[in-house]
Amino acid sequence: MTSDRTSYTEAFVWIWLPNETQPVVAGKLTVEGEVLVFNYGKSYLERENAISIYAAELPLQAGILPLLPGLSLPGCVRDAAPDAWGRRVIINRKFGLKGVSVDNFQLDELTYLLESGSDRIGALDFQLSATDYEPRIPVKASLDELIEAADRVEKGIPLTPELDQALHHASSIGGARPKALIDSEHKKYIAKFSTSSDIYSIVKAEFIAMRLAERAGLNVAPVALVKAAHKDVLLIERFDRVLSADKWQRKSMVSALTLLGLDEMMARYASYEDLAEIVRQQFRNASQTLKELFGRITFNILVGNTDDHARNHAAFWDGEMLSLTPAYDICPQGRAGNEASQAMLIAGGNRMSRISVCLDAAHNFLLSRNAALEIIEQQISCIGENWNRVCETAKLSEADRNLLWTRQFLNPYAFDDLGEDCSALVAMVRQYKAEN
């Protein structure tokens, strides 16, 4: 893999404190060999309303703070950095086509932090100055223009200056698929686009899964489906922004990967059992949160979302305690056969996409087997009763309905190895399959 080392050696971390609409400088990131280390500024530590960026990792204390074992930068800082799509945008705008494949080219983490847009997820931003905050704000662009820009990046075509500015706004947003940020007068959205390689309407499939999750009683981000440039666009309302007197407050967030003390190289070890233990110890409303988390695991299995990795779960951080954010990335994944596995471990070393595995793990979420079964039966009922209605809302084609139904949604593999006490559940699944 080709890499490029820039001249950046430090960056100042700015933070929006709770209920504030303007950022203050919190401290400094510094390159030390192959790692990035952080220390809080003296003026920040003296503030009465200062909070830690995340206490388990960067407690409010003076001096350079040690990294957790195995990390090359603090996880709560990495959460604010761009992921695959944003990195492609940055590489495109810096280098265009220079004979090096974007997929085989990497910049250092400090460059990604300083070159990405300022309206990133959470309450942090990164600047070269400790005194003057200058947000990297793009020009306004229509959805059509953003789709054109995304298409160019996907194909490796250099952006025009206008399209570069339009798409730069979303370069800090996580995930691998093309996306952009859309602002209205009172709300902010993440817009997800289809790609030329999609073999079915992934955008519509995610819309359907998110709408069904909401109807099933899960706490999910509101979504809408629109068209631009003859393409479907999924709009996901942002929950890390709060409008206050015509100005925006930002809510601090950390990913489950950070909660677990892991990075991308160790993500395969991420476990729902370990996450449940953290919820019990560090979250507000722990019992309700555990029930919600269990429901998200089972729902992901029921709709074929195997991309439930630890960056697709997150928590708000208020300086004292954590609280689970709404679900924001429930997207059915393509599968060749029946067998599938989740991105995170469910029970022990088992990550197989089966309801039986979830039932075995129910006690970790302070649920009895019967209580867990009630959650699963209610979700199956919601999917079966609302499938056709939500598909009609999405204007999903008959071909895509046939592809998704019982392939991603209610795949038979999910119901293997169930005990006799699950006979009513299995009968319900068979009934809905026959009806739809």
Solvent accessible surface area in square Angstrom, and as a share of the most:
residue,aa,sasa,rsa
1,M,165,0.74
2,T,63,0.37
3,S,86,0.56
4,D,45,0.23
5,R,145,0.53
6,T,29,0.17
7,S,104,0.67
8,Y,54,0.20
9,T,88,0.51
10,E,65,0.29
11,A,0,0.00
12,F,36,0.15
13,V,0,0.00
14,W,16,0.06
15,I,1,0.01
16,W,13,0.04
17,L,3,0.02
18,P,56,0.35
19,N,121,0.62
20,E,75,0.34
21,T,35,0.20
22,Q,111,0.50
23,P,18,0.11
24,V,33,0.19
25,V,37,0.21
26,A,0,0.00
27,G,5,0.05
28,K,61,0.26
29,L,0,0.00
30,T,39,0.23
31,V,41,0.23
32,E,83,0.37
33,G,62,0.60
34,E,150,0.67
35,V,47,0.27
36,L,11,0.05
37,V,13,0.08
38,F,0,0.00
39,N,40,0.21
40,Y,7,0.03
41,G,26,0.25
42,K,156,0.66
43,S,76,0.49
44,Y,1,0.00
45,L,55,0.27
46,E,116,0.52
47,R,93,0.34
48,E,184,0.83
49,N,63,0.33
50,A,18,0.14
51,I,22,0.11
52,S,7,0.04
53,I,9,0.04
54,Y,6,0.02
55,A,44,0.34
56,A,63,0.49
57,E,11,0.05
58,L,2,0.01
59,P,48,0.30
60,L,75,0.37
61,Q,92,0.41
62,A,80,0.62
63,G,40,0.39
64,I,99,0.50
65,L,3,0.02
66,P,108,0.68
67,L,44,0.22
68,L,60,0.30
69,P,119,0.75
70,G,60,0.58
71,L,15,0.08
72,S,51,0.33
73,L,15,0.08
74,P,2,0.01
75,G,6,0.06
76,C,4,0.02
77,V,0,0.00
78,R,24,0.09
79,D,30,0.16
80,A,5,0.04
81,A,3,0.02
82,P,0,0.00
83,D,26,0.13
84,A,51,0.40
85,W,2,0.01
86,G,0,0.00
87,R,27,0.10
88,R,60,0.22
89,V,1,0.00
90,I,0,0.00
91,I,8,0.04
92,N,5,0.03
93,R,73,0.27
94,K,71,0.30
95,F,47,0.19
96,G,14,0.13
97,L,114,0.57
98,K,139,0.59
99,G,85,0.81
100,V,58,0.33
101,S,58,0.38
102,V,20,0.12
103,D,96,0.50
104,N,82,0.42
105,F,21,0.09
106,Q,60,0.27
107,L,11,0.05
108,D,22,0.11
109,E,45,0.20
110,L,2,0.01
111,T,0,0.00
112,Y,0,0.00
113,L,0,0.00
114,L,11,0.05
115,E,27,0.12
116,S,0,0.00
117,G,0,0.00
118,S,2,0.01
119,D,11,0.06
120,R,0,0.00
121,I,43,0.22
122,G,4,0.04
123,A,3,0.02
124,L,12,0.06
125,D,0,0.00
126,F,0,0.00
127,Q,9,0.04
128,L,112,0.56
129,S,36,0.23
130,A,38,0.30
131,T,112,0.65
132,D,87,0.45
133,Y,50,0.19
134,E,122,0.55
135,P,56,0.35
136,R,53,0.19
137,I,122,0.62
138,P,20,0.13
139,V,79,0.46
140,K,172,0.73
141,A,31,0.24
142,S,56,0.36
143,L,37,0.19
144,D,73,0.38
145,E,80,0.36
146,L,5,0.03
147,I,4,0.02
148,E,85,0.38
149,A,0,0.00
150,A,3,0.02
151,D,33,0.17
152,R,61,0.22
153,V,2,0.01
154,E,40,0.18
155,K,136,0.58
156,G,9,0.09
157,I,71,0.36
158,P,56,0.35
159,L,23,0.11
160,T,48,0.28
161,P,102,0.64
162,E,119,0.53
163,L,15,0.07
164,D,19,0.10
165,Q,63,0.28
166,A,6,0.05
167,L,0,0.00
168,H,9,0.04
169,H,23,0.10
170,A,0,0.00
171,S,0,0.00
172,S,3,0.02
173,I,5,0.02
174,G,27,0.26
175,G,32,0.31
176,A,73,0.57
177,R,60,0.22
178,P,8,0.05
179,K,7,0.03
180,A,1,0.00
181,L,9,0.05
182,I,35,0.18
183,D,54,0.28
184,S,57,0.37
185,E,140,0.63
186,H,114,0.51
187,K,89,0.38
188,K,19,0.08
189,Y,46,0.18
190,I,24,0.12
191,A,0,0.00
192,K,20,0.09
193,F,3,0.01
194,S,26,0.17
195,T,20,0.11
196,S,96,0.62
197,S,90,0.58
198,D,35,0.18
199,I,153,0.77
200,Y,16,0.06
201,S,25,0.16
202,I,30,0.15
203,V,4,0.02
204,K,26,0.11
205,A,0,0.00
206,E,5,0.02
207,F,4,0.02
208,I,0,0.00
209,A,0,0.00
210,M,1,0.00
211,R,66,0.24
212,L,0,0.00
213,A,0,0.00
214,E,92,0.41
215,R,102,0.37
216,A,7,0.06
217,G,64,0.61
218,L,17,0.09
219,N,73,0.38
220,V,18,0.10
221,A,0,0.00
222,P,75,0.47
223,V,14,0.08
224,A,38,0.29
225,L,44,0.22
226,V,51,0.29
227,K,137,0.58
228,A,11,0.08
229,A,43,0.34
230,H,181,0.81
231,K,61,0.26
232,D,24,0.13
233,V,0,0.00
234,L,0,0.00
235,L,22,0.11
236,I,7,0.03
237,E,39,0.17
238,R,16,0.06
239,F,41,0.17
240,D,2,0.01
241,R,17,0.06
242,V,65,0.37
243,L,59,0.29
244,S,37,0.24
245,A,99,0.77
246,D,127,0.66
247,K,108,0.46
248,W,62,0.22
249,Q,28,0.13
250,R,30,0.11
251,K,73,0.31
252,S,17,0.11
253,M,26,0.12
254,V,3,0.02
255,S,8,0.05
256,A,1,0.01
257,L,4,0.02
258,T,6,0.03
259,L,17,0.09
260,L,31,0.15
261,G,21,0.20
262,L,30,0.15
263,D,32,0.17
264,E,78,0.35
265,M,152,0.68
266,M,48,0.22
267,A,27,0.21
268,R,141,0.51
269,Y,123,0.47
270,A,1,0.01
271,S,8,0.05
272,Y,0,0.00
273,E,50,0.23
274,D,78,0.40
275,L,4,0.02
276,A,0,0.00
277,E,66,0.30
278,I,24,0.12
279,V,1,0.00
280,R,87,0.32
281,Q,120,0.53
282,Q,60,0.27
283,F,8,0.03
284,R,101,0.37
285,N,119,0.61
286,A,27,0.21
287,S,76,0.49
288,Q,110,0.49
289,T,12,0.07
290,L,0,0.00
291,K,92,0.39
292,E,24,0.11
293,L,0,0.00
294,F,1,0.00
295,G,1,0.01
296,R,9,0.03
297,I,1,0.01
298,T,0,0.00
299,F,1,0.00
300,N,7,0.03
301,I,3,0.02
302,L,0,0.00
303,V,0,0.00
304,G,2,0.02
305,N,2,0.01
306,T,32,0.19
307,D,56,0.29
308,D,1,0.01
309,H,62,0.28
310,A,2,0.02
311,R,40,0.15
312,N,21,0.11
313,H,9,0.04
314,A,5,0.04
315,A,0,0.00
316,F,27,0.11
317,W,18,0.06
318,D,61,0.32
319,G,21,0.21
320,E,131,0.59
321,M,63,0.28
322,L,1,0.00
323,S,40,0.26
324,L,27,0.13
325,T,0,0.00
326,P,20,0.13
327,A,8,0.06
328,Y,46,0.18
329,D,34,0.18
330,I,8,0.04
331,C,9,0.05
332,P,1,0.01
333,Q,53,0.24
334,G,51,0.49
335,R,43,0.16
336,A,110,0.86
337,G,39,0.38
338,N,76,0.39
339,E,123,0.55
340,A,14,0.11
341,S,46,0.30
342,Q,3,0.01
343,A,32,0.25
344,M,1,0.00
345,L,27,0.13
346,I,2,0.01
347,A,24,0.19
348,G,48,0.46
349,G,72,0.69
350,N,59,0.30
351,R,59,0.22
352,M,51,0.23
353,S,4,0.02
354,R,58,0.21
355,I,0,0.00
356,S,16,0.10
357,V,9,0.05
358,C,1,0.01
359,L,7,0.04
360,D,92,0.48
361,A,1,0.00
362,A,2,0.02
363,H,124,0.56
364,N,20,0.10
365,F,2,0.01
366,L,110,0.55
367,L,25,0.12
368,S,68,0.44
369,R,92,0.34
370,N,108,0.55
371,A,34,0.26
372,A,0,0.00
373,L,11,0.06
374,E,118,0.53
375,I,23,0.12
376,I,0,0.00
377,E,47,0.21
378,Q,85,0.38
379,Q,3,0.01
380,I,0,0.00
381,S,36,0.24
382,C,11,0.06
383,I,0,0.00
384,G,7,0.07
385,E,103,0.46
386,N,21,0.11
387,W,3,0.01
388,N,62,0.32
389,R,128,0.47
390,V,3,0.01
391,C,0,0.00
392,E,108,0.48
393,T,75,0.44
394,A,2,0.02
395,K,166,0.70
396,L,9,0.05
397,S,59,0.38
398,E,134,0.60
399,A,73,0.57
400,D,22,0.11
401,R,55,0.20
402,N,106,0.54
403,L,70,0.35
404,L,0,0.00
405,W,23,0.08
406,T,41,0.24
407,R,80,0.29
408,Q,3,0.01
409,F,0,0.00
410,L,0,0.00
411,N,1,0.00
412,P,59,0.37
413,Y,14,0.05
414,A,2,0.02
415,F,22,0.09
416,D,57,0.30
417,D,106,0.55
418,L,33,0.17
419,G,37,0.36
420,E,168,0.75
421,D,75,0.39
422,C,0,0.00
423,S,74,0.48
424,A,65,0.50
425,L,0,0.00
426,V,35,0.20
427,A,56,0.44
428,M,44,0.20
429,V,5,0.03
430,R,167,0.61
431,Q,97,0.43
432,Y,12,0.05
433,K,57,0.24
434,A,91,0.70
435,E,108,0.49
436,N,54,0.28
